[in-house]
């Protein structure tokens, strides 16, 4: 068990260690500073600009940035819908998998375009290779959009007074070619050399140890898995995701995948510090996020290592911890660490079944997504945290009787209204969706019996988890839920759309509004936002919003289930 704990420490240390230089590198590519990849990739960037008719030097306002983002996302959604509903006759389908129904294609297209990757299908039987490659492309694109829009906010924070915040396409293309693609190539190579398939051939026939003939699915898995983690997408090539031995063959690949999914969210925090030249502020933000992450991760690891008391009462040894739904090659501790990292980061990939975790572990997974700002997804995780910074600055200003200011800009009624709307949107989508689903099931349980394999407290948790995952653009699930139905496909698709784009529009609007205001030099009375005291204030605001919003729902689900085991 000591080795498992050391493994967790190693994985986190590697993520932070790689994120620091990557953050500096990201700040350079957004600032158009010279990097060692320029000679190789400048011609590639120019080719994209020339084909698309883009002038990367044309400055955009915050409204133009959002228009560009929403327009290209709509085009990609329509393209994904076409491929998914016509896979049966399109090329690259050696296993003759069928096309998707309209509601499932809608859910899947929305899911991958919004960086959620919620999957109501199993990749082995529900997707052609063309479909998989299309989704893999969206994993690059959606991640690139998240990084690019975070860059807009960074430069809005940096500038003293301006309405011009760079060029969206410049940020987007460089995010894909200079960050995502090179690292994805390295990660995919590491996975391929350690047993992850990378082929366009169809299923392979093998004889198992029992002497039975088995058809084993394969495909361009290594490339798919690399970007699914690097872009905090999380969609699995196979149904079991990274619990599948061909997606995640051994403990080394497990380390590679967990470090990869944490890499860019951590690096973006440090990149912000370099861009706005306030590294102390970036460390303050990193500290708040890390405290929140550890407060969720440590109890989860302890809970899973200690095992299930109900099984212990049966006289069954749990020397390896609670191993239900977990892979022996990873163990209970590493699986618990992954479960919190993937829900905090908003990747949503799994190397174990979250449905089988202890109730309070499931609660911590839910809280990671409900808070949705402890690191968070690529780019957008910082935007969520930015909202809480604005709220904390405003509340702090009221407490000391001063006009709230952040980075030399006054925070006034307009910014606060937007911040509050965005802060309350997340709880609204989660709780309203869960309430509707609960009423529908309770009103006619026979008609909707296929929804829940586990009624009662755990069944409620399954429905709560599905809407939480959708609203957090996470994509993981309590897999006891029968989710491939018109209700779940359409309801989750709507939640994913609203939860992706409104929390992007809000912070960008606030940042653009503040950037256009007159800069006020710091004075002795200016609230310091790069101190532990302010970090504690931000943490308190996050905890207060989460506690008031979600405690009643958690009490009905995982907390009630926990006490039912006693």
Secondary structure as UniProt FT lines:
FT   HELIX           2..30
FT   TURN            31..32
FT   TURN            36..37
FT   HELIX           38..52
FT   TURN            56..57
FT   HELIX           62..84
FT   TURN            87..89
FT   TURN            94..95
FT   HELIX           102..113
FT   TURN            114..115
FT   HELIX           123..126
FT   HELIX           129..158
FT   HELIX           168..174
FT   HELIX           175..180
FT   HELIX           181..192
FT   TURN            193..195
FT   STRAND          204..207
FT   TURN            209..210
FT   STRAND          213..216
FT   HELIX           221..230
FT   TURN            231..232
FT   TURN            239..240
FT   HELIX           241..243
FT   TURN            245..247
FT   HELIX           251..275
FT   TURN            276..277
FT   HELIX           279..306
FT   HELIX           309..312
FT   TURN            313..315
FT   TURN            319..320
FT   TURN            324..325
FT   TURN            328..330
FT   HELIX           331..344
FT   TURN            345..346
FT   HELIX           354..356
FT   HELIX           359..371
FT   TURN            378..379
FT   HELIX           380..400
FT   STRAND          405..406
FT   TURN            407..408
FT   STRAND          409..410
FT   HELIX           413..443
FT   TURN            445..448
FT   HELIX           449..451
FT   HELIX           457..471
FT   TURN            472..473
FT   TURN            479..480
FT   HELIX           486..515
FT   TURN            524..525
FT   HELIX           532..554
FT   HELIX           555..559
FT   HELIX           560..564
//
